[in-house]
Every structure is written in structure tokens, then in C-alpha cells.
Amino acid sequence: MHVASRQRSYVGTFVVSAPTGNLSSARIWHVAEAGQLMERIEVLTGPARSTFRRNEQVMTFLPDTKVAKSETRENLELFPNLPGKPDSSISELYSAGLLGKGRVAGFDADVVQLAPRDRLRFGYRLWSERRSGLVIALQTIDGEGRVVEQSAFSELQLDAPVKAQVLAQMMGNTAGYRVEKSELERTTAAAEGWALKSAVAGFKPVNCYRRALDGTAKPERTMQWTFSDGLASVSLFIEPFDAQRAAREETLVLGATHTLTRRLIDKNGDWWLTVVGEVPAQTLEAFAQGLIRTR
């Protein structure tokens, strides 16, 4: 599956849906050429948006506002949820089994189940195209065995004749758009004065950044601390509390994605925490409860 997501070119339309009725679809052009990965993702539902990815460089065009957002993302995840590199610890957290055979978008597929060994993560059911190994459908399953989100290609052309150079030219054409560059400064949680009292089982820190946008905010305004168990990821966003901007404390659910917001107060400061991940709500709570200020 990992090799296929990085070495096969394809064009397809995929649909993401949840039992709550949320539905989205997008057109993907994915090119693997001479060690370079390029993608163009054209959103087909909701506000118009086109996203281009060239290795770690990402450019998002918003035609309604004529804004193009440029950023760098390390450990870039590819559809459907494969991490930036294989993780040998996945087998310690999930058990795998072959469920049988199926068909998606006209392609024969092997159906694989990844069942979590605890309740801190969701399970997955994947359809892997038989010849290439490419994941062409994915279901996210909660602890009660219910499908909380599913995504699948409704139409797919493998080894499509798409050229990376053509996508690169489209990505670089910002005429008529105002370019906003999001600057990421690598840091560590310890350097920023944060730590977890105890690790959340199976989740390892992946990276930590300070984020600013076009010099309009100081780099220390927002810290993003990301964790992964090899499949699922959780991001903690921490910024100084602003009464005029802060929303209420709550937990939101959209398909498999949970979001928790909380105010943190200690003797040295007042902070606003947002925790986001495709994990059960109790996992986000574990991160929020374990976060402590160290200075």
C-alpha cells in the first residue's frame, strides 16, 4: 500500500461521507515521476478550492477570494490515511486480517481489516487494488463496530498519462491571486515550555512548529505539536488566550474527525488549546488532561 501511494500515477474522483449526512467529493490528479510526487486536488463540493502538492510544498487556490496560500508540510499524508513513512510499531497497536475480496470503481480489491488493540484509536477496513496495492476505499470504524466515515474512488484511472511538469506550471501560476505564505519555524515542545505528564499509549511526537502568517502574527503566537501512532494522528494547537477570538469549550465531531477546545490557566499565563485528530474523543481528552506548562 505504501509503495503504491508513492509510485503509481492515477486520476480519479473520490467521495467522503459520514452517517450524519456530511458528503464531500474531489477530483485528484496524482503523479509519481522521477522521484517527485505531485498532486492536484479539485474540490467538487462546497466553496471552490484547488490544492497542489509538490513533495512537501503545498499551494491552495481560493478563487472566490482570489487568495493563494503557500505552505510547507513535512510528513505529508497521502490518501487515504497513510503516514509519511511506514511505522514498524503499527502491528503492536492494530491486528490485521484479510476479510475477503471486493470491487471498487470497477477494480478488483483485497479487503483488509485493521482492528485496534485498545479504545484510543479507530479501526479501519481497507480495499486494496489487487495488482498495485493502491488503497481505493477506506472505512473508519468505532469501538462499537459502526462506520463513522468512509471514502472511496467512484471513478479511477490507474497509470494515467499526467505529467508532473504540467501540474507544476499550474501550481506556479498565481497571476491575479494574492499569495499568503504561512511560515513554519521548527521548535520543540520543551523549548516552548510544554510537556505531557504521561505519554498517550502508542502515540509518538512527530514534529513541533511555531506558526505565523505573512508576518501578521509573531511566530510564538501558535504552537502546533503533532503525534502519530503510524496510522492516526493528533495535533495540539496552543496559543495565548484571546477573549475576543476564543470560542466556547466544546468537543465537535465531523465524521471520524474530533476537535476539542479548552482554556488552560496557570500562574504564568492563560492559553487556548485546540486538539484535532481522527481518533475517539477520549483520546483527545487524554492529550488535553496530560498537557502541562513547564515554565
Backbone torsions as a table, in degrees:
resi	resn	phi	psi	omega
1	MET	NA	-42.0	-179.8
2	HIS	-63.8	-46.7	-179.1
3	VAL	-61.4	-43.0	-177.3
4	ALA	-63.5	-37.5	-177.7
5	SER	-69.4	-17.1	-176.5
6	ARG	-113.8	-12.8	-175.6
7	GLN	-121.2	-6.0	179.1
8	ARG	-107.3	139.8	174.1
9	SER	-96.7	145.7	179.5
10	TYR	-160.3	162.0	172.2
11	VAL	-131.7	134.2	-178.9
12	GLY	-165.4	167.2	174.4
13	THR	-112.6	125.5	177.9
14	PHE	-124.4	152.1	-174.2
15	VAL	-122.7	134.6	175.8
16	VAL	-115.8	130.3	-178.1
17	SER	-139.9	158.7	177.8
18	ALA	-134.5	155.2	-179.9
19	PRO	-59.6	-22.3	179.3
20	THR	-71.5	-8.6	179.8
21	GLY	104.1	-8.2	177.2
22	ASN	-64.6	132.7	-176.6
23	LEU	-142.5	133.2	175.1
24	SER	-143.4	154.2	178.2
25	SER	-144.1	157.0	-178.2
26	ALA	-152.8	155.1	175.0
27	ARG	-102.3	129.6	-177.7
28	ILE	-118.0	131.1	167.0
29	TRP	-112.4	115.6	-175.2
30	HIS	-121.7	123.5	-175.3
31	VAL	-124.5	128.7	170.9
32	ALA	-116.2	111.7	-171.4
33	GLU	-146.7	118.8	175.5
34	ALA	53.6	44.7	177.7
35	GLY	76.8	4.7	-179.0
36	GLN	-111.0	135.6	176.3
37	LEU	-106.2	130.7	176.0
38	MET	-135.9	142.1	176.9
39	GLU	-137.6	145.7	167.2
40	ARG	-124.3	126.2	-179.6
41	ILE	-121.9	116.3	-178.7
42	GLU	-108.1	111.8	-179.0
43	VAL	-71.9	132.0	-176.2
44	LEU	-103.0	-8.2	178.9
45	THR	-126.2	151.4	-179.9
46	GLY	73.1	-163.9	-179.7
47	PRO	-58.2	142.6	-178.7
48	ALA	-63.0	136.8	179.1
49	ARG	-158.4	134.3	175.3
50	SER	-123.6	128.8	179.9
51	THR	-120.2	130.0	176.7
52	PHE	-113.7	138.5	177.2
53	ARG	-127.7	128.1	172.7
54	ARG	-125.9	104.1	-172.1
55	ASN	50.9	-112.5	-177.0
56	GLU	-96.3	-2.3	179.5
57	GLN	-89.8	132.6	-178.1
58	VAL	-127.9	132.7	176.2
59	MET	-129.3	123.4	-179.4
60	THR	-114.7	124.1	179.9
61	PHE	-101.2	128.1	177.2
62	LEU	-115.4	93.0	-172.5
63	PRO	-64.9	-27.3	-178.7
64	ASP	-65.3	-34.6	-179.3
65	THR	-107.8	-2.7	-178.0
66	LYS	56.6	43.3	177.7
67	VAL	-116.4	137.0	173.4
68	ALA	-119.2	122.5	-177.1
69	LYS	-103.4	124.2	-177.9
70	SER	-110.3	134.1	178.0
71	GLU	-155.1	166.5	176.1
72	THR	-114.2	132.2	177.8
73	ARG	-126.7	121.5	173.5
74	GLU	-86.6	162.6	-179.8
75	ASN	51.5	46.5	-175.6
76	LEU	-62.9	125.5	177.6
77	GLU	-85.8	145.0	177.5
78	LEU	-114.1	158.7	178.8
79	PHE	-56.1	136.8	2.1
80	PRO	-91.9	-37.7	-179.7
81	ASN	-156.0	20.9	-175.9
82	LEU	-71.8	132.2	-178.6
83	PRO	-72.2	176.0	-175.9
84	GLY	-62.6	-26.6	178.3
85	LYS	-151.7	154.9	179.5
86	PRO	-61.0	145.5	-179.7
87	ASP	-119.3	119.4	-175.4
88	SER	-69.7	-14.2	-178.1
89	SER	-87.0	-2.8	-177.7
90	ILE	-56.1	-39.8	-177.5
91	SER	-66.8	-19.6	176.7
92	GLU	-78.2	-21.1	-175.2
93	LEU	-106.7	-23.3	-178.2
94	TYR	-132.9	145.3	169.6
95	SER	-101.7	142.2	-175.7
96	ALA	-116.0	144.5	177.3
97	GLY	-154.0	148.5	178.0
98	LEU	-87.1	121.5	-178.2
99	LEU	-88.4	-27.6	-177.7
100	GLY	149.9	-148.9	-176.6
101	LYS	-123.2	158.6	179.3
102	GLY	-159.1	-177.3	177.4
103	ARG	-137.2	135.5	177.7
104	VAL	-136.4	129.1	178.4
105	ALA	51.9	32.4	177.8
106	GLY	85.8	2.6	-178.2
107	PHE	-106.8	138.8	173.7
108	ASP	-71.7	139.5	-175.5
109	ALA	-141.0	151.2	167.9
110	ASP	-92.5	136.9	-178.2
111	VAL	-102.9	122.0	-175.4
112	VAL	-119.5	138.1	176.9
113	GLN	-109.4	130.9	172.0
114	LEU	-113.5	108.7	-176.9
115	ALA	-102.8	128.9	-179.4
116	PRO	-70.2	149.7	179.4
117	ARG	-91.1	-1.8	174.3
118	ASP	-146.8	-175.6	-176.3
119	ARG	-101.5	17.2	178.7
120	LEU	-89.5	-4.3	-177.4
121	ARG	-145.8	158.7	177.6
122	PHE	-82.7	164.1	170.4
123	GLY	-97.2	167.9	-178.3
124	TYR	-137.2	146.0	170.0
125	ARG	-122.6	120.9	-173.9
126	LEU	-119.3	143.0	172.1
127	TRP	-106.5	115.5	-176.2
128	SER	-108.1	119.2	-178.6
129	GLU	-56.7	129.4	-164.3
130	ARG	-62.8	-38.1	-175.1
131	ARG	-82.5	-41.6	-173.6
132	SER	-97.5	-26.5	-173.7
133	GLY	88.4	-4.3	-178.0
134	LEU	-61.7	133.0	175.8
135	VAL	-73.9	119.7	-176.4
136	ILE	-113.0	-6.0	173.5
137	ALA	-157.3	151.3	-177.3
138	LEU	-149.4	133.3	170.8
139	GLN	-117.1	136.5	174.2
140	THR	-102.5	129.2	-169.4
141	ILE	-122.2	133.0	-178.8
142	ASP	-86.1	-177.3	-175.1
143	GLY	-65.9	-17.0	177.9
144	GLU	-97.4	7.5	178.3
145	GLY	82.9	10.7	179.6
146	ARG	-89.1	143.3	175.5
147	VAL	-79.0	117.1	-178.6
148	VAL	-98.0	-17.2	176.5
149	GLU	-163.6	145.0	174.9
150	GLN	-143.0	146.2	178.8
151	SER	-138.2	144.2	-177.8
152	ALA	-159.9	150.0	171.2
153	PHE	-73.9	128.4	173.5
154	SER	-89.8	-18.8	177.7
155	GLU	-154.6	137.2	-173.7
156	LEU	-150.4	136.5	173.7
157	GLN	-123.0	108.7	179.0
158	LEU	-79.2	149.3	-179.2
159	ASP	53.0	43.8	-179.5
160	ALA	-68.9	146.1	-178.0
161	PRO	-80.3	69.1	178.6
162	VAL	-110.8	134.2	-176.5
163	LYS	-101.1	133.3	178.3
164	ALA	-60.4	-35.5	-178.8
165	GLN	-62.0	-38.9	179.9
166	VAL	-65.2	-44.8	179.3
167	LEU	-65.6	-36.9	179.1
168	ALA	-63.0	-39.3	178.1
169	GLN	-65.2	-40.8	178.0
170	MET	-65.2	-39.9	-179.4
171	MET	-63.9	-36.3	-177.4
172	GLY	-84.4	-7.0	-177.6
173	ASN	-87.1	90.3	-178.9
174	THR	-103.5	15.8	-179.9
175	ALA	-57.1	129.0	179.0
176	GLY	87.3	-1.9	-179.7
177	TYR	-113.4	146.3	171.1
178	ARG	-89.1	120.0	-175.8
179	VAL	-88.3	124.4	174.8
180	GLU	-111.0	120.0	-177.3
181	LYS	-103.3	121.1	178.5
182	SER	-90.0	116.2	-176.6
183	GLU	-92.3	127.2	175.8
184	LEU	-110.5	127.9	177.8
185	GLU	-113.1	118.6	-178.5
186	ARG	-64.8	138.1	178.0
187	THR	-150.8	-169.5	174.0
188	THR	-130.9	154.8	178.0
189	ALA	-62.0	-38.2	179.7
190	ALA	-62.6	-41.2	179.5
191	ALA	-65.7	-28.6	180.0
192	GLU	-89.2	-4.2	177.2
193	GLY	88.9	29.2	179.8
194	TRP	-129.5	153.8	177.5
195	ALA	-158.1	166.2	171.1
196	LEU	-104.6	132.0	179.0
197	LYS	-59.5	-38.1	176.7
198	SER	-149.8	146.9	-178.3
199	ALA	-66.5	147.3	171.4
200	VAL	-85.3	121.9	-168.0
201	ALA	-48.2	124.3	174.4
202	GLY	88.9	-15.7	-177.0
203	PHE	-96.7	125.8	-179.9
204	LYS	-112.0	143.6	176.0
205	PRO	-64.9	134.6	-178.0
206	VAL	-103.6	-50.3	178.3
207	ASN	-159.4	168.7	179.2
208	CYS	-148.3	132.9	-176.2
209	TYR	-136.5	156.2	160.9
210	ARG	-103.7	140.6	-172.0
211	ARG	-122.8	137.5	172.7
212	ALA	-139.1	158.2	-178.9
213	LEU	-124.5	111.0	174.3
214	ASP	53.1	29.5	178.4
215	GLY	72.5	7.5	-179.1
216	THR	-81.9	-14.9	177.9
217	ALA	-136.4	149.6	178.1
218	LYS	-69.2	145.1	-178.9
219	PRO	-54.5	-32.0	-177.5
220	GLU	-78.7	-0.3	-177.1
221	ARG	-62.9	-42.1	-178.1
222	THR	-131.5	129.5	173.9
223	MET	-109.0	133.8	175.8
224	GLN	-115.9	119.6	-178.3
225	TRP	-118.8	116.2	-172.4
226	THR	-112.0	138.5	178.7
227	PHE	-124.7	154.8	177.8
228	SER	-147.0	148.8	172.5
229	ASP	-104.9	11.2	-177.5
230	GLY	103.2	-23.0	175.0
231	LEU	-127.3	-57.6	179.9
232	ALA	-88.6	151.0	177.4
233	SER	-131.7	153.9	178.5
234	VAL	-134.1	133.8	177.6
235	SER	-119.7	133.6	175.1
236	LEU	-107.2	123.3	176.4
237	PHE	-110.3	122.7	-176.7
238	ILE	-125.7	129.0	179.6
239	GLU	-146.1	158.0	176.2
240	PRO	-57.7	140.7	-178.8
241	PHE	-68.3	133.5	177.8
242	ASP	-128.1	109.4	-175.5
243	ALA	-60.2	-27.4	-178.1
244	GLN	-78.8	-23.7	-176.8
245	ARG	-105.1	-25.8	-171.2
246	ALA	-68.5	139.8	173.3
247	ALA	-90.6	-176.9	179.2
248	ARG	-78.9	159.0	177.1
249	GLU	-72.9	128.1	-176.8
250	GLU	-165.7	169.6	172.1
251	THR	-121.8	123.6	-178.0
252	LEU	-110.1	149.1	179.7
253	VAL	-128.3	128.6	173.2
254	LEU	-137.2	99.0	-174.8
255	GLY	64.7	-123.7	179.2
256	ALA	-88.5	-7.8	-175.6
257	THR	-90.3	124.2	175.0
258	HIS	-110.1	144.7	178.1
259	THR	-131.8	128.7	178.6
260	LEU	-119.3	133.5	176.2
261	THR	-122.4	141.2	-175.4
262	ARG	-157.4	145.4	174.6
263	ARG	-91.4	133.2	178.7
264	LEU	-116.7	126.4	-178.7
265	ILE	-125.2	128.8	170.5
266	ASP	-136.7	-178.6	-173.8
267	LYS	-65.6	-19.2	-175.7
268	ASN	-107.9	0.3	-178.5
269	GLY	176.3	174.1	-178.1
270	ASP	-131.8	121.5	-169.7
271	TRP	-127.9	157.4	175.1
272	TRP	-118.8	123.8	-176.5
273	LEU	-111.7	132.1	171.9
274	THR	-124.9	123.8	179.8
275	VAL	-116.8	125.7	-175.7
276	VAL	-129.3	136.9	175.5
277	GLY	-174.1	156.5	174.8
278	GLU	-88.5	66.0	-176.6
279	VAL	-142.9	164.6	175.8
280	PRO	-60.6	155.9	-178.0
281	ALA	-59.5	-34.3	-178.1
282	GLN	-65.0	-25.8	177.6
283	THR	-71.4	-42.5	176.0
284	LEU	-62.4	-39.0	179.5
285	GLU	-62.7	-38.0	178.8
286	ALA	-62.6	-41.1	177.4
287	PHE	-65.5	-45.0	-177.6
288	ALA	-63.9	-41.4	-178.8
289	GLN	-69.7	-30.3	-176.3
290	GLY	-85.7	-13.1	-175.9
291	LEU	-73.1	129.9	179.1
292	ILE	-134.7	152.4	175.4
293	ARG	-89.6	131.8	-173.9
294	THR	-106.2	-0.4	179.1
295	ARG	-151.0	NA	NA
